[in-house]
Amino acid sequence: MKKICIKGLAFAALLLFSLQGCYYDVEEELYPDTGCDTANVAYSTTVAPIIADNCLNCHNRASNFGNVTLEGHDNLQQYATNGQLIGVLRRLDGFAPMPQGAPQLVECTIAKIEAWVADGAPDN
Ligand code: HEC
């Protein structure tokens, strides 16, 4: 009798485990952040190149669309610390979605910028 109960439990656990597997598969599709390394994010090697590739054609010192300049650490840091940078990247309510006229940056890219902002947006 006891043996059957344990078997039943094992089966239930197995079922739960496999269901969980499916659940995680779906989540990965929705939020593809597997293998996203946000550990060694720095301004010079990570953040500046992302901004250069996606933002500076409109937000460099010369063509500062919307009067927003993101060129150089000090300029970008301002928008990092006042919440606007993450607001526009995450397309939160009340922020103009950026990059304007283009798809949202991929999850891992935004996560890296968030890690840098959470770190105090240092000039590293
Ligand atoms: C095609 C041009 C273009 C690109 C590319 C672009 N922006 Fe913008 N951005 C604008 C314009 C125009 C405005 C001001 C008008 C507005 O608020 O819609 C603006 C406004 C902003 C603002 C102020 C938002 C606010 O709510 O007041 C921030 C911050 C910003 N952009 C960040 C970014 C970042 C970060 C990127 C790159 C990921 C980016 N932009 C890419 C054109 C652009």
Boltz pocket constraint, residues with backbone or C-beta under 6 A from the ligand:
constraints:
  - pocket:
      binder: B
      contacts: [[A, 50], [A, 51], [A, 54], [A, 55], [A, 56], [A, 57], [A, 58], [A, 59], [A, 65], [A, 66], [A, 67], [A, 68], [A, 70], [A, 79], [A, 84], [A, 85], [A, 88], [A, 89], [A, 94], [A, 95], [A, 96], [A, 98], [A, 99], [A, 100], [A, 101], [A, 105]]
      max_distance: 6.0
